[in-house]
Amino acid sequence: VPGNVWKVLVEENAEVAAGETIAIIESMKMEISITAHAAGRVRAVRMVPGRTVRTGDVVAVLEAIS
């Protein structure tokens, strides 16, 4: 969904659980949570608040934790 990054809730090297919200996008006056698809460690955050995002843009890069 195209919109603007409202909040980024993770930092690089943080561990996240599957389903954890990593960012919130604002689109058409709605807040849309972007969640981690699997548990892992955040290797890179690619978005900052206020930035415009489109469908398919990478918000963060996660590395699986074994």
N, CA, C and O atoms as a Tripos MOL2 file, in Angstrom:
@<TRIPOS>MOLECULE
protein
  264   263    66     0     0
PROTEIN
NO_CHARGES

@<TRIPOS>ATOM
      1 N           0.8520   -1.1810    0.0000 N.3       1 VAL1
      2 CA          0.0000    0.0000    0.0000 C.3       1 VAL1
      3 C           0.8910    1.2350    0.0000 C.2       1 VAL1
      4 O           1.7280    1.3700    0.8930 O.2       1 VAL1
      5 N           0.7500    2.1280   -0.9500 N.am      2 PRO2
      6 CA          1.5420    3.3550   -0.9470 C.3       2 PRO2
      7 C           1.1490    4.2400    0.2340 C.2       2 PRO2
      8 O          -0.0160    4.2800    0.6290 O.2       2 PRO2
      9 N           2.1180    4.9390    0.7840 N.am      3 GLY3
     10 CA          1.8490    5.8210    1.9130 C.3       3 GLY3
     11 C           3.1310    6.4440    2.4100 C.2       3 GLY3
     12 O           4.1350    6.4870    1.7000 O.2       3 GLY3
     13 N           3.0870    6.9290    3.6440 N.am      4 ASN4
     14 CA          4.2550    7.5380    4.2750 C.3       4 ASN4
     15 C           4.6180    6.7620    5.5280 C.2       4 ASN4
     16 O           3.7410    6.3000    6.2590 O.2       4 ASN4
     17 N           5.9050    6.6200    5.7730 N.am      5 VAL5
     18 CA          6.3570    5.9690    7.0000 C.3       5 VAL5
     19 C           6.0190    6.9030    8.1580 C.2       5 VAL5
     20 O           6.4440    8.0580    8.1840 O.2       5 VAL5
     21 N           5.2520    6.3900    9.1110 N.am      6 TRP6
     22 CA          4.8860    7.1890   10.2720 C.3       6 TRP6
     23 C           5.8510    6.9080   11.4260 C.2       6 TRP6
     24 O           6.3520    7.8340   12.0640 O.2       6 TRP6
     25 N           6.1070    5.6180   11.6900 N.am      7 LYS7
     26 CA          7.0170    5.2190   12.7690 C.3       7 LYS7
     27 C           7.8310    4.0110   12.3340 C.2       7 LYS7
     28 O           7.3260    3.1240   11.6470 O.2       7 LYS7
     29 N           9.0890    3.9860   12.7380 N.am      8 VAL8
     30 CA          9.9310    2.7960   12.6120 C.3       8 VAL8
     31 C          10.1740    2.3330   14.0410 C.2       8 VAL8
     32 O          10.7030    3.0870   14.8580 O.2       8 VAL8
     33 N           9.7930    1.1040   14.3440 N.am      9 LEU9
     34 CA          9.8060    0.6110   15.7190 C.3       9 LEU9
     35 C          10.9970   -0.2760   16.0530 C.2       9 LEU9
     36 O          11.0900   -0.7770   17.1740 O.2       9 LEU9
     37 N          11.9050   -0.4810   15.1100 N.am     10 VAL10
     38 CA         13.0670   -1.3380   15.3510 C.3      10 VAL10
     39 C          14.3480   -0.5890   15.0020 C.2      10 VAL10
     40 O          14.3330    0.4000   14.2690 O.2      10 VAL10
     41 N          15.4480   -1.0820   15.5420 N.am     11 GLU11
     42 CA         16.7750   -0.5510   15.2300 C.3      11 GLU11
     43 C          17.6340   -1.6920   14.7080 C.2      11 GLU11
     44 O          17.3170   -2.8620   14.9210 O.2      11 GLU11
     45 N          18.7090   -1.3550   14.0330 N.am     12 GLU12
     46 CA         19.6240   -2.3850   13.5450 C.3      12 GLU12
     47 C          20.1570   -3.2050   14.7150 C.2      12 GLU12
     48 O          20.4030   -2.6760   15.8000 O.2      12 GLU12
     49 N          20.3310   -4.4970   14.4810 N.am     13 ASN13
     50 CA         20.8080   -5.5000   15.4350 C.3      13 ASN13
     51 C          19.7780   -5.9090   16.4830 C.2      13 ASN13
     52 O          20.0800   -6.7390   17.3410 O.2      13 ASN13
     53 N          18.5780   -5.3530   16.4360 N.am     14 ALA14
     54 CA         17.5260   -5.7720   17.3640 C.3      14 ALA14
     55 C          16.9730   -7.1230   16.9230 C.2      14 ALA14
     56 O          16.9340   -7.4260   15.7310 O.2      14 ALA14
     57 N          16.5480   -7.9290   17.8890 N.am     15 GLU15
     58 CA         15.8930   -9.1940   17.5720 C.3      15 GLU15
     59 C          14.3930   -8.9630   17.5530 C.2      15 GLU15
     60 O          13.8520   -8.2650   18.4100 O.2      15 GLU15
     61 N          13.7220   -9.5540   16.5690 N.am     16 VAL16
     62 CA         12.2720   -9.4220   16.4540 C.3      16 VAL16
     63 C          11.6340  -10.8020   16.3850 C.2      16 VAL16
     64 O          12.2400  -11.7630   15.9110 O.2      16 VAL16
     65 N          10.4090  -10.8760   16.8630 N.am     17 ALA17
     66 CA          9.6440  -12.1190   16.8080 C.3      17 ALA17
     67 C           8.7790  -12.1210   15.5530 C.2      17 ALA17
     68 O           8.4530  -11.0660   15.0100 O.2      17 ALA17
     69 N           8.4170  -13.2950   15.1070 N.am     18 ALA18
     70 CA          7.4930  -13.4010   13.9700 C.3      18 ALA18
     71 C           6.2030  -12.6770   14.3270 C.2      18 ALA18
     72 O           5.6490  -12.8830   15.4080 O.2      18 ALA18
     73 N           5.7270  -11.8370   13.4290 N.am     19 GLY19
     74 CA          4.4920  -11.1010   13.6660 C.3      19 GLY19
     75 C           4.6640   -9.7820   14.3910 C.2      19 GLY19
     76 O           3.7060   -9.0210   14.5280 O.2      19 GLY19
     77 N           5.8740   -9.4980   14.8590 N.am     20 GLU20
     78 CA          6.1250   -8.2400   15.5720 C.3      20 GLU20
     79 C           6.0710   -7.0650   14.5940 C.2      20 GLU20
     80 O           6.5780   -7.1560   13.4760 O.2      20 GLU20
     81 N           5.4580   -5.9700   15.0210 N.am     21 THR21
     82 CA          5.3800   -4.7750   14.1800 C.3      21 THR21
     83 C           6.7470   -4.1150   14.1200 C.2      21 THR21
     84 O           7.3590   -3.8390   15.1520 O.2      21 THR21
     85 N           7.2260   -3.8620   12.8980 N.am     22 ILE22
     86 CA          8.5330   -3.2190   12.7390 C.3      22 ILE22
     87 C           8.4090   -1.7760   12.2610 C.2      22 ILE22
     88 O           9.3280   -0.9770   12.4400 O.2      22 ILE22
     89 N           7.2650   -1.4430   11.6510 N.am     23 ALA23
     90 CA          7.0370   -0.0670   11.1970 C.3      23 ALA23
     91 C           5.5420    0.1470   11.0200 C.2      23 ALA23
     92 O           4.7670   -0.8000   10.8860 O.2      23 ALA23
     93 N           5.1570    1.4250   11.0240 N.am     24 ILE24
     94 CA          3.7640    1.7860   10.7760 C.3      24 ILE24
     95 C           3.7350    2.7640    9.6110 C.2      24 ILE24
     96 O           4.4310    3.7800    9.6070 O.2      24 ILE24
     97 N           2.9140    2.4290    8.6280 N.am     25 ILE25
     98 CA          2.7480    3.2490    7.4300 C.3      25 ILE25
     99 C           1.3940    3.9520    7.5270 C.2      25 ILE25
    100 O           0.4040    3.3490    7.9420 O.2      25 ILE25
    101 N           1.3560    5.2130    7.1480 N.am     26 GLU26
    102 CA          0.0990    5.9530    7.1020 C.3      26 GLU26
    103 C          -0.3240    6.0820    5.6420 C.2      26 GLU26
    104 O           0.4370    6.5650    4.8030 O.2      26 GLU26
    105 N          -1.5420    5.6460    5.3540 N.am     27 SER27
    106 CA         -2.0500    5.7020    3.9870 C.3      27 SER27
    107 C          -3.5480    5.9780    4.0310 C.2      27 SER27
    108 O          -4.2960    5.2590    4.6940 O.2      27 SER27
    109 N          -3.9760    6.9990    3.3380 N.am     28 MET28
    110 CA         -5.3940    7.3500    3.2710 C.3      28 MET28
    111 C          -6.0020    7.4600    4.6690 C.2      28 MET28
    112 O          -7.0990    6.9590    4.9170 O.2      28 MET28
    113 N          -5.2780    8.1230    5.5840 N.am     29 LYS29
    114 CA         -5.7120    8.3710    6.9640 C.3      29 LYS29
    115 C          -5.8570    7.0940    7.7890 C.2      29 LYS29
    116 O          -6.5190    7.1000    8.8270 O.2      29 LYS29
    117 N          -5.2410    5.9960    7.3320 N.am     30 MET30
    118 CA         -5.2440    4.7450    8.0870 C.3      30 MET30
    119 C          -3.8120    4.4080    8.4670 C.2      30 MET30
    120 O          -2.8760    4.7350    7.7390 O.2      30 MET30
    121 N          -3.6430    3.7500    9.6170 N.am     31 GLU31
    122 CA         -2.3320    3.2590   10.0330 C.3      31 GLU31
    123 C          -2.2430    1.7820    9.6830 C.2      31 GLU31
    124 O          -3.1270    0.9990   10.0330 O.2      31 GLU31
    125 N          -1.1720    1.4050    8.9900 N.am     32 ILE32
    126 CA         -0.9840    0.0220    8.5560 C.3      32 ILE32
    127 C           0.3020   -0.5020    9.1740 C.2      32 ILE32
    128 O           1.3780    0.0470    8.9380 O.2      32 ILE32
    129 N           0.1910   -1.5660    9.9650 N.am     33 SER33
    130 CA          1.3620   -2.1620   10.6060 C.3      33 SER33
    131 C           2.1020   -3.0550    9.6200 C.2      33 SER33
    132 O           1.4940   -3.8680    8.9220 O.2      33 SER33
    133 N           3.4140   -2.8950    9.5730 N.am     34 ILE34
    134 CA          4.2770   -3.7720    8.7870 C.3      34 ILE34
    135 C           4.9280   -4.7160    9.7900 C.2      34 ILE34
    136 O           5.5840   -4.2660   10.7290 O.2      34 ILE34
    137 N           4.7520   -6.0160    9.6000 N.am     35 THR35
    138 CA          5.2300   -6.9810   10.5830 C.3      35 THR35
    139 C           6.3330   -7.8720   10.0180 C.2      35 THR35
    140 O           6.4640   -8.0480    8.8070 O.2      35 THR35
    141 N           7.1170   -8.4220   10.9350 N.am     36 ALA36
    142 CA          8.1660   -9.3770   10.5590 C.3      36 ALA36
    143 C           7.4970  -10.6940   10.1700 C.2      36 ALA36
    144 O           6.6210  -11.1830   10.8830 O.2      36 ALA36
    145 N           7.9050  -11.2620    9.0490 N.am     37 HIS37
    146 CA          7.3290  -12.5300    8.5910 C.3      37 HIS37
    147 C           7.8720  -13.7170    9.3790 C.2      37 HIS37
    148 O           7.2390  -14.7720    9.4370 O.2      37 HIS37
    149 N           9.0520  -13.5440    9.9870 N.am     38 ALA38
    150 CA          9.6810  -14.6140   10.7610 C.3      38 ALA38
    151 C          10.5430  -13.9780   11.8430 C.2      38 ALA38
    152 O          10.8740  -12.7940   11.7660 O.2      38 ALA38
    153 N          10.9010  -14.7570   12.8400 N.am     39 ALA39
    154 CA         11.8080  -14.2650   13.8750 C.3      39 ALA39
    155 C          13.1810  -14.0250   13.2600 C.2      39 ALA39
    156 O          13.6040  -14.7470   12.3570 O.2      39 ALA39
    157 N          13.8640  -13.0120   13.7540 N.am     40 GLY40
    158 CA         15.1950  -12.7430   13.2160 C.3      40 GLY40
    159 C          15.8460  -11.5340   13.8450 C.2      40 GLY40
    160 O          15.3390  -10.9570   14.8070 O.2      40 GLY40
    161 N          16.9770  -11.1630   13.2820 N.am     41 ARG41
    162 CA         17.7320   -9.9900   13.7290 C.3      41 ARG41
    163 C          17.6730   -8.9460   12.6150 C.2      41 ARG41
    164 O          17.8390   -9.2700   11.4390 O.2      41 ARG41
    165 N          17.4370   -7.6980   12.9960 N.am     42 VAL42
    166 CA         17.3690   -6.6120   12.0150 C.3      42 VAL42
    167 C          18.7890   -6.2890   11.5690 C.2      42 VAL42
    168 O          19.6130   -5.8580   12.3750 O.2      42 VAL42
    169 N          19.0740   -6.4940   10.2970 N.am     43 ARG43
    170 CA         20.4000   -6.2070    9.7370 C.3      43 ARG43
    171 C          20.4760   -4.7980    9.1820 C.2      43 ARG43
    172 O          21.5390   -4.1780    9.2160 O.2      43 ARG43
    173 N          19.3670   -4.2790    8.6700 N.am     44 ALA44
    174 CA         19.3590   -2.9180    8.1110 C.3      44 ALA44
    175 C          17.9400   -2.3710    8.1600 C.2      44 ALA44
    176 O          16.9750   -3.0950    7.9200 O.2      44 ALA44
    177 N          17.8250   -1.0920    8.4710 N.am     45 VAL45
    178 CA         16.5520   -0.3820    8.4010 C.3      45 VAL45
    179 C          16.6500    0.5330    7.1900 C.2      45 VAL45
    180 O          17.5490    1.3710    7.1170 O.2      45 VAL45
    181 N          15.7400    0.3790    6.2470 N.am     46 ARG46
    182 CA         15.8230    1.1160    4.9810 C.3      46 ARG46
    183 C          14.8970    2.3240    4.9060 C.2      46 ARG46
    184 O          14.9560    3.0800    3.9360 O.2      46 ARG46
    185 N          14.0490    2.5220    5.9020 N.am     47 MET47
    186 CA         13.0830    3.6190    5.8620 C.3      47 MET47
    187 C          13.2280    4.5050    7.0860 C.2      47 MET47
    188 O          13.6790    4.0610    8.1410 O.2      47 MET47
    189 N          12.8450    5.7510    6.9330 N.am     48 VAL48
    190 CA         12.8230    6.7030    8.0410 C.3      48 VAL48
    191 C          11.4460    7.3670    8.0560 C.2      48 VAL48
    192 O          10.7880    7.4560    7.0190 O.2      48 VAL48
    193 N          11.0050    7.8360    9.2330 N.am     49 PRO49
    194 CA          9.7090    8.5110    9.2990 C.3      49 PRO49
    195 C           9.6300    9.6650    8.3020 C.2      49 PRO49
    196 O          10.5830   10.4230    8.1200 O.2      49 PRO49
    197 N           8.4720    9.7730    7.6680 N.am     50 GLY50
    198 CA          8.2320   10.8270    6.6970 C.3      50 GLY50
    199 C           8.5130   10.4340    5.2600 C.2      50 GLY50
    200 O           8.0940   11.1260    4.3310 O.2      50 GLY50
    201 N           9.2080    9.3460    5.0720 N.am     51 ARG51
    202 CA          9.5510    8.9110    3.7110 C.3      51 ARG51
    203 C           8.3450    8.2570    3.0330 C.2      51 ARG51
    204 O           7.5850    7.5280    3.6700 O.2      51 ARG51
    205 N           8.1830    8.5200    1.7640 N.am     52 THR52
    206 CA          7.1150    7.9030    0.9760 C.3      52 THR52
    207 C           7.5280    6.4890    0.5890 C.2      52 THR52
    208 O           8.6600    6.2540    0.1640 O.2      52 THR52
    209 N           6.5960    5.5500    0.7420 N.am     53 VAL53
    210 CA          6.8560    4.1600    0.3630 C.3      53 VAL53
    211 C           5.7870    3.6980   -0.6140 C.2      53 VAL53
    212 O           4.6620    4.1980   -0.6280 O.2      53 VAL53
    213 N           6.1750    2.7360   -1.4210 N.am     54 ARG54
    214 CA          5.2530    2.1390   -2.3950 C.3      54 ARG54
    215 C           5.2080    0.6330   -2.1520 C.2      54 ARG54
    216 O           6.0610    0.0790   -1.4590 O.2      54 ARG54
    217 N           4.2360    0.0030   -2.7100 N.am     55 THR55
    218 CA          4.1230   -1.4480   -2.6070 C.3      55 THR55
    219 C           5.4170   -2.0930   -3.0970 C.2      55 THR55
    220 O           5.9010   -1.7900   -4.1880 O.2      55 THR55
    221 N           5.9690   -2.9830   -2.2780 N.am     56 GLY56
    222 CA          7.1920   -3.6870   -2.6470 C.3      56 GLY56
    223 C           8.4710   -3.0730   -2.1160 C.2      56 GLY56
    224 O           9.5230   -3.7090   -2.1810 O.2      56 GLY56
    225 N           8.4160   -1.8330   -1.5840 N.am     57 ASP57
    226 CA          9.6240   -1.2270   -1.0160 C.3      57 ASP57
    227 C          10.0790   -2.0090    0.2160 C.2      57 ASP57
    228 O           9.2540   -2.5350    0.9630 O.2      57 ASP57
    229 N          11.3760   -2.0810    0.4200 N.am     58 VAL58
    230 CA         11.9440   -2.7840    1.5750 C.3      58 VAL58
    231 C          11.9950   -1.8260    2.7600 C.2      58 VAL58
    232 O          12.5740   -0.7440    2.6700 O.2      58 VAL58
    233 N          11.3880   -2.2300    3.8640 N.am     59 VAL59
    234 CA         11.3850   -1.4190    5.0820 C.3      59 VAL59
    235 C          12.5940   -1.7690    5.9390 C.2      59 VAL59
    236 O          13.2800   -0.8820    6.4460 O.2      59 VAL59
    237 N          12.8530   -3.0620    6.0990 N.am     60 ALA60
    238 CA         13.9880   -3.5260    6.8980 C.3      60 ALA60
    239 C          14.4570   -4.8700    6.3470 C.2      60 ALA60
    240 O          13.6890   -5.6110    5.7340 O.2      60 ALA60
    241 N          15.7270   -5.1640    6.5780 N.am     61 VAL61
    242 CA         16.3020   -6.4440    6.1680 C.3      61 VAL61
    243 C          16.4990   -7.2720    7.4300 C.2      61 VAL61
    244 O          17.1570   -6.8320    8.3720 O.2      61 VAL61
    245 N          15.9250   -8.4760    7.4460 N.am     62 LEU62
    246 CA         16.0360   -9.3670    8.6000 C.3      62 LEU62
    247 C          16.8950  -10.5710    8.2560 C.2      62 LEU62
    248 O          16.8940  -11.0570    7.1250 O.2      62 LEU62
    249 N          17.6280  -11.0430    9.2600 N.am     63 GLU63
    250 CA         18.4220  -12.2630    9.1310 C.3      63 GLU63
    251 C          17.8090  -13.2920   10.0700 C.2      63 GLU63
    252 O          17.5800  -13.0000   11.2440 O.2      63 GLU63
    253 N          17.5450  -14.4710    9.5740 N.am     64 ALA64
    254 CA         16.9430  -15.5240   10.3910 C.3      64 ALA64
    255 C          17.8590  -15.8920   11.5530 C.2      64 ALA64
    256 O          19.0830  -15.9170   11.4210 O.2      64 ALA64
    257 N          17.2440  -16.1740   12.6790 N.am     65 ILE65
    258 CA         17.9810  -16.6400   13.8590 C.3      65 ILE65
    259 C          17.7260  -18.1370   13.9830 C.2      65 ILE65
    260 O          16.5790  -18.5850   13.9710 O.2      65 ILE65
    261 N          18.8090  -18.9050   14.1010 N.am     66 SER66
    262 CA         18.6230  -20.3550   14.2150 C.3      66 SER66
    263 C          18.6780  -20.8130   15.6410 C.2      66 SER66
    264 O          18.5390  -22.0060   15.9120 O.2      66 SER66
@<TRIPOS>BOND
     1     1     2 1
     2     2     3 1
     3     3     4 2
     4     3     5 am
     5     5     6 1
     6     6     7 1
     7     7     8 2
     8     7     9 am
     9     9    10 1
    10    10    11 1
    11    11    12 2
    12    11    13 am
    13    13    14 1
    14    14    15 1
    15    15    16 2
    16    15    17 am
    17    17    18 1
    18    18    19 1
    19    19    20 2
    20    19    21 am
    21    21    22 1
    22    22    23 1
    23    23    24 2
    24    23    25 am
    25    25    26 1
    26    26    27 1
    27    27    28 2
    28    27    29 am
    29    29    30 1
    30    30    31 1
    31    31    32 2
    32    31    33 am
    33    33    34 1
    34    34    35 1
    35    35    36 2
    36    35    37 am
    37    37    38 1
    38    38    39 1
    39    39    40 2
    40    39    41 am
    41    41    42 1
    42    42    43 1
    43    43    44 2
    44    43    45 am
    45    45    46 1
    46    46    47 1
    47    47    48 2
    48    47    49 am
    49    49    50 1
    50    50    51 1
    51    51    52 2
    52    51    53 am
    53    53    54 1
    54    54    55 1
    55    55    56 2
    56    55    57 am
    57    57    58 1
    58    58    59 1
    59    59    60 2
    60    59    61 am
    61    61    62 1
    62    62    63 1
    63    63    64 2
    64    63    65 am
    65    65    66 1
    66    66    67 1
    67    67    68 2
    68    67    69 am
    69    69    70 1
    70    70    71 1
    71    71    72 2
    72    71    73 am
    73    73    74 1
    74    74    75 1
    75    75    76 2
    76    75    77 am
    77    77    78 1
    78    78    79 1
    79    79    80 2
    80    79    81 am
    81    81    82 1
    82    82    83 1
    83    83    84 2
    84    83    85 am
    85    85    86 1
    86    86    87 1
    87    87    88 2
    88    87    89 am
    89    89    90 1
    90    90    91 1
    91    91    92 2
    92    91    93 am
    93    93    94 1
    94    94    95 1
    95    95    96 2
    96    95    97 am
    97    97    98 1
    98    98    99 1
    99    99   100 2
   100    99   101 am
   101   101   102 1
   102   102   103 1
   103   103   104 2
   104   103   105 am
   105   105   106 1
   106   106   107 1
   107   107   108 2
   108   107   109 am
   109   109   110 1
   110   110   111 1
   111   111   112 2
   112   111   113 am
   113   113   114 1
   114   114   115 1
   115   115   116 2
   116   115   117 am
   117   117   118 1
   118   118   119 1
   119   119   120 2
   120   119   121 am
   121   121   122 1
   122   122   123 1
   123   123   124 2
   124   123   125 am
   125   125   126 1
   126   126   127 1
   127   127   128 2
   128   127   129 am
   129   129   130 1
   130   130   131 1
   131   131   132 2
   132   131   133 am
   133   133   134 1
   134   134   135 1
   135   135   136 2
   136   135   137 am
   137   137   138 1
   138   138   139 1
   139   139   140 2
   140   139   141 am
   141   141   142 1
   142   142   143 1
   143   143   144 2
   144   143   145 am
   145   145   146 1
   146   146   147 1
   147   147   148 2
   148   147   149 am
   149   149   150 1
   150   150   151 1
   151   151   152 2
   152   151   153 am
   153   153   154 1
   154   154   155 1
   155   155   156 2
   156   155   157 am
   157   157   158 1
   158   158   159 1
   159   159   160 2
   160   159   161 am
   161   161   162 1
   162   162   163 1
   163   163   164 2
   164   163   165 am
   165   165   166 1
   166   166   167 1
   167   167   168 2
   168   167   169 am
   169   169   170 1
   170   170   171 1
   171   171   172 2
   172   171   173 am
   173   173   174 1
   174   174   175 1
   175   175   176 2
   176   175   177 am
   177   177   178 1
   178   178   179 1
   179   179   180 2
   180   179   181 am
   181   181   182 1
   182   182   183 1
   183   183   184 2
   184   183   185 am
   185   185   186 1
   186   186   187 1
   187   187   188 2
   188   187   189 am
   189   189   190 1
   190   190   191 1
   191   191   192 2
   192   191   193 am
   193   193   194 1
   194   194   195 1
   195   195   196 2
   196   195   197 am
   197   197   198 1
   198   198   199 1
   199   199   200 2
   200   199   201 am
   201   201   202 1
   202   202   203 1
   203   203   204 2
   204   203   205 am
   205   205   206 1
   206   206   207 1
   207   207   208 2
   208   207   209 am
   209   209   210 1
   210   210   211 1
   211   211   212 2
   212   211   213 am
   213   213   214 1
   214   214   215 1
   215   215   216 2
   216   215   217 am
   217   217   218 1
   218   218   219 1
   219   219   220 2
   220   219   221 am
   221   221   222 1
   222   222   223 1
   223   223   224 2
   224   223   225 am
   225   225   226 1
   226   226   227 1
   227   227   228 2
   228   227   229 am
   229   229   230 1
   230   230   231 1
   231   231   232 2
   232   231   233 am
   233   233   234 1
   234   234   235 1
   235   235   236 2
   236   235   237 am
   237   237   238 1
   238   238   239 1
   239   239   240 2
   240   239   241 am
   241   241   242 1
   242   242   243 1
   243   243   244 2
   244   243   245 am
   245   245   246 1
   246   246   247 1
   247   247   248 2
   248   247   249 am
   249   249   250 1
   250   250   251 1
   251   251   252 2
   252   251   253 am
   253   253   254 1
   254   254   255 1
   255   255   256 2
   256   255   257 am
   257   257   258 1
   258   258   259 1
   259   259   260 2
   260   259   261 am
   261   261   262 1
   262   262   263 1
   263   263   264 2
@<TRIPOS>SUBSTRUCTURE
     1 VAL1         2 RESIDUE 1 A VAL
     2 PRO2         6 RESIDUE 1 A PRO
     3 GLY3        10 RESIDUE 1 A GLY
     4 ASN4        14 RESIDUE 1 A ASN
     5 VAL5        18 RESIDUE 1 A VAL
     6 TRP6        22 RESIDUE 1 A TRP
     7 LYS7        26 RESIDUE 1 A LYS
     8 VAL8        30 RESIDUE 1 A VAL
     9 LEU9        34 RESIDUE 1 A LEU
    10 VAL10       38 RESIDUE 1 A VAL
    11 GLU11       42 RESIDUE 1 A GLU
    12 GLU12       46 RESIDUE 1 A GLU
    13 ASN13       50 RESIDUE 1 A ASN
    14 ALA14       54 RESIDUE 1 A ALA
    15 GLU15       58 RESIDUE 1 A GLU
    16 VAL16       62 RESIDUE 1 A VAL
    17 ALA17       66 RESIDUE 1 A ALA
    18 ALA18       70 RESIDUE 1 A ALA
    19 GLY19       74 RESIDUE 1 A GLY
    20 GLU20       78 RESIDUE 1 A GLU
    21 THR21       82 RESIDUE 1 A THR
    22 ILE22       86 RESIDUE 1 A ILE
    23 ALA23       90 RESIDUE 1 A ALA
    24 ILE24       94 RESIDUE 1 A ILE
    25 ILE25       98 RESIDUE 1 A ILE
    26 GLU26      102 RESIDUE 1 A GLU
    27 SER27      106 RESIDUE 1 A SER
    28 MET28      110 RESIDUE 1 A MET
    29 LYS29      114 RESIDUE 1 A LYS
    30 MET30      118 RESIDUE 1 A MET
    31 GLU31      122 RESIDUE 1 A GLU
    32 ILE32      126 RESIDUE 1 A ILE
    33 SER33      130 RESIDUE 1 A SER
    34 ILE34      134 RESIDUE 1 A ILE
    35 THR35      138 RESIDUE 1 A THR
    36 ALA36      142 RESIDUE 1 A ALA
    37 HIS37      146 RESIDUE 1 A HIS
    38 ALA38      150 RESIDUE 1 A ALA
    39 ALA39      154 RESIDUE 1 A ALA
    40 GLY40      158 RESIDUE 1 A GLY
    41 ARG41      162 RESIDUE 1 A ARG
    42 VAL42      166 RESIDUE 1 A VAL
    43 ARG43      170 RESIDUE 1 A ARG
    44 ALA44      174 RESIDUE 1 A ALA
    45 VAL45      178 RESIDUE 1 A VAL
    46 ARG46      182 RESIDUE 1 A ARG
    47 MET47      186 RESIDUE 1 A MET
    48 VAL48      190 RESIDUE 1 A VAL
    49 PRO49      194 RESIDUE 1 A PRO
    50 GLY50      198 RESIDUE 1 A GLY
    51 ARG51      202 RESIDUE 1 A ARG
    52 THR52      206 RESIDUE 1 A THR
    53 VAL53      210 RESIDUE 1 A VAL
    54 ARG54      214 RESIDUE 1 A ARG
    55 THR55      218 RESIDUE 1 A THR
    56 GLY56      222 RESIDUE 1 A GLY
    57 ASP57      226 RESIDUE 1 A ASP
    58 VAL58      230 RESIDUE 1 A VAL
    59 VAL59      234 RESIDUE 1 A VAL
    60 ALA60      238 RESIDUE 1 A ALA
    61 VAL61      242 RESIDUE 1 A VAL
    62 LEU62      246 RESIDUE 1 A LEU
    63 GLU63      250 RESIDUE 1 A GLU
    64 ALA64      254 RESIDUE 1 A ALA
    65 ILE65      258 RESIDUE 1 A ILE
    66 SER66      262 RESIDUE 1 A SER
